[in-house]
Amino acid sequence: MISTLSKIQCELKAPRGQFNKFGGYAYRSCEDILEALKTLLEKYEAVVTVSDEIVNIGNRFYVKATATIKTKDGETSVTAYAREADTKKGMDEAQITGAASSYARKYALNGLFAIDDTKDADATNTHDKDEPKQEVKQPNTNKRPELTIEQLNDLSGLIEATNTNMGEFLSYFKAYELRFVPYDKAKGMLLKKLDGMKKAG
C-alpha cells in the first residue's frame, strides 16, 4: 500500500518561481515548495510544519531546520543544517541568520518530498543527531576556502537549472562536499552548460 507521503512526493510539482538575473537561471525557494504543497495537503488531509533552531557544533553556529509532515499514516520529519556566515557585507546579524534559515528550510523540504535535483552538502537529511558533527569535523582535504551560503545557493541553483549530477560534479572537482569546490571555476562551467542548453532550445 502506497503511503500518503509517497503519493504527495509523486504528485508534487514545485515550480522554479524565482529568477537569478545575474546568472540567468530559474530556481525554487522554500516558499515555492510550500505554495505548491497547499492543494495536495488539502487533498490528503495532511499538515506540514517547518521549524528551526540555532545549534552550536564545534566553534560554529548552524541553523537546524526540521520539516515535518503529519498524515493519517503517521508523522515523518527531515532535518537539514545551514551554517551561518561569520560576516556578510551589507547584511546585519538578523539577515545572516534569516538567509541561513531559508537555506536550511528549503533543503529540509527537499529531503522530505524527494526533490532530488537540489541536493546540497549543507542539507543533512538525517535523523541521527551525531552525523552532522562527524561531517563538520571531517578534515578539509581539498585545502580550499569554504563557500558562503550565498555562493552555495548560487551553485545549487545552477546545478538544478542544468540538471547536473551532483556526484559527478563533485568528483570532477575532487571535492567531497559542494562547499569545497572552486566557486569561480564551478560557476563558469555551469553557466557555460546553461548557455549551451539555451542555444539548443
N, C-alpha and C positions, 0 to 999 in steps of 0.2 A: 504494500500500500504506500502510495506516494504521500509524503508529509506535506503539510500546508506550506512550510518554509520552502521545500523543493519546488512546489507549484509557483510560488511567488518568484523564486530565483529564475525559473524558466520563462515566466511571463513578463518580468520587469524589463522595461526599455527605458533606460536613463539617458536622455539626450545630452549632448555636449552643448550646454546652453551658454557657456562663456567663451570669449574670444580674446586671444592674446594678440594685440595689434603689432607688437614688435616682432614676435615670432611668426605671425600669420597662421595660427592654428587654433582650432576649437578644443575646448576641454570641458569636463563636467566638474561641478563643485558639490560640496556636501548638500547645499540647498537644492541643487538639481535632482539629486538622488532622492531626497525626502519628498520633493514635489511629485516625482514620478511614482512614488510608492503609495500616495494617498488613495487612489482608486482601488489598488489591489488590497490595501489594508481594510478598506470598507467591504470589498467583495468577500474576503476570507475572515472577516471579523477578527483582525489581528491588530496588535498595538506595538509600535516601535518607539523606544526611548533611546536617547543618546546623552551621555553624561561624561564629564571629565574631571580629573583632579591633578594636582601638581605633586609629583613624586621626585625624591632625590635619589639618584643612583650614582654611586661614586662621588665625584665632586661636581656633577652637573644636574641641572633640573630638567625634567621631562614632563610633558603633558600626557597623561594616560587617559585615553578616550575609550569608552565602552559603549558599544551599540548592542541593544537587546531587543529581541522580538518575542512577544507573548502570543501564542496561538492556542487553539483547542488541544494541540498535541503537547503543549508544554512551553518551556522557555529556553531560548538559546542566546548566548552572548559571545561577542568577539571583541577583543581588546587590541588597540594599536597605540603606539608611542610616537611622539614627535619631540625632538629636543629643542629647547629654547635657544635662540642665538644669544651670544654674550651681549652684542650690541648690533644695532641696525640703524644706519644713517636715516634720519627723518622719521624715526618711529620711537615713541616712548615705551616704557616697560609694559603698559597695558596692551598696546598694539602688538608688541612682540609676542606676548602670551596669547593674544587673540589669534594671531596668524598660526602659531603652533597648534592651538586648539582646533582651528578649522582644518588644518592639515591632518591631524590625528583622527578627528571625527570622520573625515572623508574616507580614510583608509580602513577604519573600523567598519564602516558601512560596506566598503568594497569587499572586505573579507566575509561579512555576514551574508551578503547577497551574491557572492561569487562573481563579482565584476573583476575578472582576472587580468584584463589588459591594462590595469592601472597599478599593478603591484609595485611596491617601493620598499627599499631597505628599512625605512623608518617605520613601516607599518608592520608591527609584530602581531600576527593573528594567532594568538595562543591563549590558553587558559592557565598555562604554567607560569607562575609569577617569577620563578627563578630564571627563566630563559632569557628575558631581556637583560638581566645582569650579566649573564655569560656573554651575550652579544656585545654589550658595551665594553667589557673587559678584554675582548678579543683584540690582539695587537694589530696595529695598522702596518701590515707587511708591505703595503704599497708605498709607504713613505710619502704620501701626498696629503695636502691640507684637506680637511673635511669640507664639503659643500654646505652652504647656508640653506635654510628652509626654502627661501625664495628660489635658489638655484635648483634645489631638488624638485620643487613644484614645476619649474620651467622645463627641466629634462623629462619629468614624468608626463607632462602634457604632450611633449613632442613624441615620446615613446608610444603613448596612447594613440596620437594622431596618425602615426606612421605604422601602427600595428607591429612594432618591433618586438622581437622575442627578448625578454629581459635576461634570460640565462645566456644567450648568445652575445648580447650586448655587453654584459659584464665580463664574459670570457674574452671578448675582443680587447678590452682594456686591461685585462689581467687584474680585475678588481673583484673582491668578494661581496662588496656592497656598493650601491649606487652612489653613496656619499663620498666614495673614494675615486671616482672616475675623474679625469681631467675635464673640467667644465667646458672650457672654450672649444677644445677639440671634439668633445662629445656633442656639443650643441651644433657645431658646424657640420658634423657628419649627419645629424638628424635633420637639420634644415635642408641640406642638400638632397636627402632622401625624400623629404616632404615636397620640395620643389619638383623633383622628378615625378612624383606621384601626381602633382597638379598638372604638369605638362602632358602626362599620359592620359589625363582625363579622369 
